[in-house]
Amino acid sequence: MGPIGPEPARLAVSPTLPPSVARETGLQVKTILAARSVSAEFPEILDIGGVRSDPLKWHPHGLAIDVMIPNARSAAGTALGDSVLAYVLKNAERFGVNHVIWRQTIYQPNGSKRAMSDAGSDTANHFDHVHIATDGGGYPRDGQTYLR
């Protein structure tokens, strides 16, 4: 006799992504999808920054998140940041990625990259976080869901 009901492995994974560790207020839908997907894929990520004032459009308009990398200067931290970068670029079309910045390098969804000029600090040079900018997709409606 076979199992009754869904297999246990199928019970554990919902098709809907849970809220991320980011404060999602003010983020646009593709930015939220990126944040939730990164949170689900990398549970060791404990902080994702979102909307904030900035002279550039990305953060103030909900188009960007900053995935903070624990112990970013350690070998494990660098490897985690590299994994987040690879995951986001692999899913660039789905997330509507405009660009990603990690360790003073700007990456485009088409695979090109270029060095960023020195902005003076680990944070400004993106050595402690992966910056993910999206095309937004508009602001969420009440009850908006995000699928895995």
C-alpha positions as CSV (number, residue, x, y, z in Angstrom):
1,M,0.0,0.0,0.0
2,G,1.4,3.4,-1.0
3,P,1.4,6.6,1.1
4,I,-1.8,8.4,1.8
5,G,-1.8,12.1,0.8
6,P,1.0,14.2,-0.6
7,E,4.6,13.0,-0.1
8,P,6.2,14.6,3.0
9,A,8.8,16.5,0.8
10,R,6.0,18.1,-1.1
11,L,4.3,19.3,2.1
12,A,7.4,21.2,3.2
13,V,7.6,23.5,0.1
14,S,4.9,26.0,-0.6
15,P,4.6,27.4,-4.1
16,T,4.3,30.9,-2.6
17,L,7.4,32.7,-1.3
18,P,7.2,33.9,2.3
19,P,8.1,37.5,3.2
20,S,11.8,38.2,3.1
21,V,14.0,39.6,5.7
22,A,13.7,43.0,3.9
23,R,11.3,45.7,4.9
24,E,9.1,45.5,1.8
25,T,7.2,48.7,2.2
26,G,7.9,50.9,-0.8
27,L,9.5,48.2,-2.9
28,Q,8.2,47.4,-6.3
29,V,7.1,43.9,-7.3
30,K,10.2,42.6,-9.0
31,T,12.4,43.9,-6.3
32,I,10.2,42.1,-3.7
33,L,10.4,38.9,-5.8
34,A,14.2,39.2,-5.8
35,A,14.3,39.9,-2.0
36,R,12.0,37.0,-1.2
37,S,13.8,34.6,-3.5
38,V,17.2,35.5,-2.1
39,S,15.8,35.1,1.5
40,A,14.4,31.7,0.7
41,E,17.5,30.5,-1.2
42,F,20.0,31.8,1.4
43,P,18.6,31.5,4.9
44,E,22.0,32.7,6.3
45,I,21.1,36.2,5.0
46,L,19.7,38.1,8.0
47,D,19.4,41.6,6.6
48,I,18.3,43.1,3.3
49,G,18.0,46.9,3.0
50,G,15.5,48.5,0.7
51,V,13.9,51.9,0.4
52,R,16.0,54.8,1.6
53,S,17.0,58.3,0.5
54,D,19.7,58.5,-2.1
55,P,20.6,60.8,-5.0
56,L,20.2,58.0,-7.5
57,K,16.7,56.6,-8.3
58,W,17.2,53.0,-7.3
59,H,16.6,52.9,-3.6
60,P,14.1,55.8,-3.2
61,H,11.8,54.3,-5.9
62,G,11.8,50.7,-4.6
63,L,14.0,49.5,-7.4
64,A,16.9,48.2,-5.4
65,I,17.8,46.1,-2.4
66,D,21.1,45.6,-0.5
67,V,21.7,42.0,0.5
68,M,24.0,42.3,3.6
69,I,26.6,39.6,3.7
70,P,27.6,38.3,7.2
71,N,31.4,38.5,7.7
72,A,31.8,39.7,4.1
73,R,35.6,40.0,4.3
74,S,36.0,36.4,5.3
75,A,36.4,33.6,2.7
76,A,33.0,32.3,3.7
77,G,31.4,35.7,3.4
78,T,33.0,36.3,0.0
79,A,31.8,32.9,-1.2
80,L,28.3,33.7,0.0
81,G,28.3,37.0,-1.8
82,D,29.5,35.3,-4.9
83,S,26.7,32.7,-4.6
84,V,24.1,35.4,-4.2
85,L,25.5,37.2,-7.3
86,A,25.5,34.1,-9.4
87,Y,21.9,33.2,-8.2
88,V,20.6,36.7,-9.1
89,L,22.3,36.8,-12.5
90,K,21.0,33.3,-13.3
91,N,17.4,34.6,-12.5
92,A,18.0,38.1,-14.0
93,E,15.1,37.9,-16.4
94,R,12.7,36.7,-13.8
95,F,13.7,39.4,-11.3
96,G,13.9,42.1,-14.0
97,V,17.5,42.8,-13.0
98,N,19.0,46.1,-14.3
99,H,22.4,45.6,-12.6
100,V,24.1,44.0,-9.6
101,I,27.1,45.4,-7.7
102,W,29.4,43.3,-5.6
103,R,33.0,43.9,-4.5
104,Q,33.4,47.1,-6.5
105,T,32.2,45.5,-9.8
106,I,29.0,46.3,-11.7
107,Y,27.4,43.3,-13.4
108,Q,24.9,43.5,-16.2
109,P,22.3,40.7,-16.9
110,N,23.9,40.1,-20.3
111,G,27.1,38.9,-18.6
112,S,29.2,42.1,-19.1
113,K,30.9,43.7,-16.1
114,R,33.0,46.7,-15.3
115,A,35.0,47.9,-12.4
116,M,33.5,50.7,-10.2
117,S,35.6,53.6,-9.2
118,D,36.7,53.7,-5.5
119,A,33.9,55.3,-3.5
120,G,35.9,55.3,-0.3
121,S,34.5,52.6,2.1
122,D,33.6,48.9,2.2
123,T,29.9,49.8,2.1
124,A,30.1,52.4,-0.7
125,N,32.3,50.0,-2.7
126,H,29.8,47.1,-2.1
127,F,32.3,44.8,-0.2
128,D,29.8,44.1,2.6
129,H,26.6,43.7,0.5
130,V,25.3,42.7,-2.9
131,H,23.3,45.6,-4.5
132,I,20.5,44.3,-6.7
133,A,18.7,46.9,-9.0
134,T,15.5,45.9,-10.9
135,D,13.2,47.5,-13.4
136,G,10.6,47.4,-10.6
137,G,7.4,46.2,-12.4
138,G,5.2,48.6,-10.5
139,Y,4.0,48.7,-6.9
140,P,2.2,45.7,-5.4
141,R,-1.5,45.4,-5.0
142,D,-3.2,44.2,-1.8
143,G,-2.8,40.4,-1.5
144,Q,0.0,40.3,-4.1
145,T,1.7,36.8,-4.1
146,Y,5.1,35.8,-5.2
147,L,5.8,32.4,-6.6
148,R,9.0,30.3,-6.2
